[in-house]
Amino acid sequence: MAGERRRHPRRAAAWSASWIAARGAGAGEVCDVSEGGLGLRTSRGVRLPEPGDVLHLSVVIRPDVILTPVALVANTHPEGRVGVAFSQVSSADAFILRQYAEGRGVP
């Protein structure tokens, strides 16, 4: 987005996601993704995780492609947006994220 410096390019996405954290669980939609992290939009009423929280994510791209990275919450916004940075990603998930972020789609 304008004025932001990022290590990895990000692309818009519309994937369902859920997470489990020490403070509880939640669900929402992935709105953008890169090799390094993703942005989530949460449903109204969902308790937002806080910066620094560890999230165990389940991201459903399609029924046969489900990513399960672990991420740290980088920031939250009152309107329900959460930005996370991946801390653990399997090599298979990293490959899919890289392909998508580079505009090659999901294998």
N, C-alpha and C positions, 0 to 999 in steps of 0.2 A: 504494500500500500504506500501511498505517497509519503516521502520523507523517511521511510524505514530502511535500515540497513540489515540485510539478512545474508546469512551464509549460504542458504539454499533457496532457490526459486520456489514459489508456491503457486498452486493452481486451485481453482474453485472445485469443489466437490459437493456431493449431496448423498452422503452415506449415513446409515444409522449407526449409532454408537452407544455403548453403555460402559460404565466404570464402577469399580469397587475401590474404595479408599478407607483409611482408618476412621474417617468421620462419617462414613455412610456410602451409599451408592446413588447412582443417578443415570440418566439417559438423555440423549439429545441427538443432534445431527452434526456430522462433520461438514463444515462450510468451506474450509480450505486445508490444503495438505502440502507438505514438502518432505524431503528426506529427513529433516531435523525435527519436525513437530507438526502439529495441526491445530486448527481452530474449531471449537465446538460451539454450537448454539444449543442452549438447554431449553427445555420446556418450562413454561410458566409454573412457578411453585416449586421447582426443583431447587434444593439447597445447593448453592454453588460451593465447590471446593475452594480452598484458599491457596494463595501463592506458597509454593514449597511442598504442598501435599503431593504424595505419590499416588498415581492412578494406575490401576491395572485395567487396561482398556480392552474392549471387544468391539472391533469395527467391522461391520458387515458391508462389504462392497457389493457382493451378490451371494446367493446361498452357498456357492462352492468356494468363495474367497472371503475368509474371515481373518483379519489381522489381530494379533494379541500383544501389542507392545506395552511396555511399562513407561510411564512418563511423569515428569514433574510439572506441576502447574506453574507457569511463568507469570500469568496475569489473569485477572478476572475483570469483567465490566458489569455494571449494575443491570444492564439490559439483558444479561444472561449469556454473554459470550465468555468463553474460557480459552486461553491460549496455553498450550502445553509443549514442552520440549521432551523428545524421546530420551530415555535413559537406558533402556534395554530393548533391542529389536532383534528378532531372529534374522538370520541371513536371508531366508525366504521372504519374510515381510519387508526387509530392507530392499530387496530386488524389486518387489511389486511397487513400493513407494517411489523408488528411483525411476522406474519405467513411467509411472503415472506423472510424476513431477516434471519429467522431461518431455511430456506430451505424447508418449508412445502408447498410452492406454494401459489397461490392466490385462496381463497375460492370462 
